[in-house]
Amino acid sequence: MLTVLAFAGQGALRGQNGADLLDRHPELTAQAEDVLGHPLRPVLTAESGSTWRELSRVQPTLFVITRLAALTAPDPSYLAGHSMGELTALCHAGCIDFPTALRLVHTRARLISTCPVPGGMMAVTGIGVEELTAVMATEGFADIDIANLNAPDQTVLAGPTGSLRALGAVIRAEGVAKATLIDAPNPGHSRYMADAAAGFAEVLATVTFAPPRIPVISNVTAQPHRLDRLPELLAQHLYRPVRWSESMVYLRSVGVSRLHQAGTGSLLPRLWTACTAEAETGGPVTTLRSERGESPYASSVQCGTPNAG
């Protein structure tokens, strides 16, 4: 049976989940804290809005926890990572070592945080992306981009906050879909990340990547990564959408029958079901609501929505 091990993005960091992994792997934990220059546990216990919950601390902490969680997992047939989780998958595949990957995650988060546009993200569930883009075109929302294609009926948008709020009101007024502003500090995976992508490309050019011991799916192409294009695609990843639904359909087409999520949570397995349901049952499945507390952002509670960080 072919399987895929998947790594979640920023929103999977919830409460003190993962503290036990830090205790079980003291050497790697100490190495991570030395690279970052701060302890990891305060990030797990900090309140929303605290400096400990800034992107440049949350994302590296999640990387460490999910990487540690995967150490004892059986080798899968494929690896995948949602947004930031793609770097964790590449580390697990042996393309980059633990400290190098951690530095890349930290640098990437820091660059994202410099975005000058006062924007954010919004999850739309209940309609497909074609219908959604038609609404955006008709209503004149040209400053909003598709950020995440999570499932056939779940799309995440990114752009200026005012435009997202206005579009959300239009969508809700039509009564056929839900539009939920996400507690995201920046408009990730959009045109507004071009400068961050350019800075990340400079950093990636200094890294030597090894061939993956397990194929890793690219969020940009929804196909297995090619070693010669890794730096290019990892930089583009910042301003191009996460093609998660297409990635899951690709994996199903090559015989994968089960997805396991590294660490706690069941959001990615539920998205796997939603994305591959047509192949399994002959018809689409509506994206399930998240379990209590499993929203990747504090204010995104109406649907399970992976982050776009």
Number of C-alpha atoms within 10 A of each C-alpha: 8 14 19 24 24 27 30 30 24 25 23 28 26 20 13 13 16 21 14 11 17 18 11 11 14 11 11 16 20 15 13 22 17 12 14 18 9 14 14 23 15 13 25 20 15 14 12 12 8 9 13 19 17 16 22 20 22 21 27 27 27 29 29 24 25 26 22 21 20 19 12 8 12 9 16 18 16 21 27 29 25 27 29 26 27 25 25 33 33 29 22 26 20 16 21 22 14 20 17 14 22 23 16 19 25 22 18 26 22 18 20 27 18 12 18 11 13 13 20 22 31 28 26 25 27 17 17 16 19 9 10 19 16 11 15 18 11 10 12 12 16 12 14 23 24 23 28 30 21 30 29 24 21 27 25 29 25 30 27 18 19 12 18 24 17 12 20 19 14 15 19 14 11 9 9 10 18 20 25 23 22 23 17 23 16 26 30 32 29 25 20 25 25 18 17 22 24 15 15 24 18 12 16 17 12 9 13 10 18 14 15 20 13 19 20 27 27 27 30 21 17 20 17 19 20 15 12 10 9 16 21 14 18 24 23 22 24 31 23 24 27 29 21 29 23 21 24 25 19 17 26 22 12 9 12 18 15 16 24 17 20 24 22 16 19 17 21 25 16 17 26 24 21 23 27 25 18 14 13 12 9 9 11 17 17 18 22 15 15 19 13 8 15 23 26 26 22 14 12 23 19 17 21 28 32 26 28 27 25
